Amino acid sequence: MRALQRALTCICVFTVVLMTVEYGRSQSAPTSTTQPANTTALSSNWEELTGPDFIHAIHQSQGVCILPFGIIEKHGTQLPLGTDLIDVRYASLQAAKQEYAIVFPPYYFGQIAEARHEPGTVSYSAKLQMELLQATTNEMARNGCKKIVIVNGHGGNESFLPYFAQSQLDSPKDYVVYIYGLQHPAPDAPPLKDKVDEHAGETETSLMMVSRPDLLHMNRIGQESGADQDRVHLPPGVYTGIWWYAKFPDHYAGFAQYATAKLGEMDMKAWAGGIAAAIRAVKADQTSLALQNRFYRDEKHPLDTKQ
């Protein structure tokens, strides 16, 4: 009987202690979860942030948001259709680790009419491209992105994106669009062996060795030729939209067998560093929006403009 009493007493004492510890924990626990424990740990990925964390991210980024702009098109036989999209978003996210900014979800609604004959290509009309990009930047700005840096990852957008930026002067905006151009070779990179290297060649294949090596099929190189077929002959200064199809109808321009992971690492580091530098410059820019607003006022009264 005494043994049973001692056992019951121990159980009661243990229960009281356990209840006391749990009560103490509940009293010391934070009552709010809306403030991140460490704002420097905020994700740069727009789609990964919670609503409350997005507010903190906007403040931490000083309203600077990155829109990595890729495309869906054939890249030889060894690279994935989303090569441009994968690489530009990878570089942008690496840049955001150096200089914090919010990075918009994958965006691939650009100009790729010249690849409509290839399987897997996603091509939109020129009108829809403009409308969708304008609606997207408007939505980004409505959510606090007052400085939007569009980072281009696709050669077919080189004319489209500057035109889009210029079109922002058509009507008043409370935000500024900046364009950061294509990736450039690292200044300390060795000379390319690929003398063409325009599409899915040495550079792009090297970059994929860094961003998504699991999607690379080096064993398929050589199934198609990356040489310039040079099927249209026009004098310098004469342009036609069929020029790319005339040169590289298979959407392979270069010699991917020269690709190396070392080159990819050097170029990707330089690309991310350039984007990070652009983010810093945009954060410091207090002139563009002021001049833009002044322009919106002046363009309503052209006859009052001093001549």
Helices and strands as residue ranges (DSSP letters): H 2-28, G 39-41, G 46-48, H 51-61, E 64-69, H 83-98, E 102-103, G 113-115, H 126-142, E 147-152, G 155-157, H 160-167, G 168-170, E 176-180, H 202-211, G 213-215, G 218-220, H 243-247, G 256-258, H 261-284, H 288-298, G 302-304
